[in-house]
């Protein structure tokens, strides 16, 4: 599977067609917006996030957004 993806990306690079960077801009923008919102909530609310479950959800969402930004950066380069 990985080999097929690399061959596909290599053939696209050889053709000179530049991939769209729009997915990276969307994922990166979502990550930046998330960071600003979490920062604002952390500054204004003393006990943010309130429970262990909420804390894990925030961390999972952060990890998902970072992974999406990294993947789209690699794919669109």
C-alpha positions in Angstrom: 0.0 0.0 0.0 2.8 2.4 0.9 4.7 1.5 -2.1 1.7 2.1 -4.4 1.2 5.6 -2.8 4.9 6.5 -3.3 4.8 5.4 -6.9 1.7 7.4 -7.5 3.2 10.5 -5.9 6.4 10.1 -7.8 4.6 9.8 -11.1 2.6 13.0 -10.2 5.9 14.8 -9.4 7.4 13.7 -12.7 4.4 15.0 -14.7 5.0 18.5 -13.2 1.5 18.8 -11.8 1.6 20.5 -8.5 -0.9 19.1 -5.9 -3.4 21.3 -4.3 -2.4 22.8 -1.0 -6.0 23.5 0.0 -6.3 20.5 2.3 -3.2 21.6 4.3 -4.5 25.1 4.6 -7.8 23.8 6.0 -6.1 21.3 8.4 -3.6 23.9 9.5 -6.2 26.6 10.0 -8.4 24.2 12.0 -5.3 23.4 14.2 -4.5 27.1 14.7 -8.2 27.8 15.6 -8.2 24.9 18.0 -5.1 26.2 19.7 -6.5 29.7 20.1 -9.8 28.3 21.5 -8.0 26.0 24.0 -5.7 28.9 25.0 -8.7 31.2 25.6 -10.6 28.6 27.6 -7.5 27.8 29.6 -6.9 31.4 30.5 -10.5 32.3 31.3 -11.6 29.1 33.1 -9.6 28.0 36.1 -10.5 24.3 35.9 -10.5 23.7 32.1 -11.0 20.8 31.3 -13.1 19.9 34.3 -13.0 16.1 34.1 -10.5 13.4 33.1 -12.8 12.4 30.2 -12.9 16.0 28.9 -9.1 16.3 29.2 -8.6 13.1 27.2 -11.1 14.3 24.6 -9.2 17.6 24.2 -5.9 15.7 23.9 -7.3 13.3 21.4 -8.7 16.1 19.3 -5.4 17.9 19.4 -3.6 14.7 18.3 -6.0 14.2 15.5 -5.7 17.8 14.2 -1.9 17.6 14.4 -1.8 14.3 12.5 -4.2 15.7 9.8 -2.0 18.8 9.4 1.2 16.7 9.1 -0.4 14.3 6.7 -1.8 17.0 4.4 1.5 18.8 4.5 3.4 15.8 3.3 0.8 14.9 0.7 0.6 18.4 -0.8 4.3 19.0 -1.0 
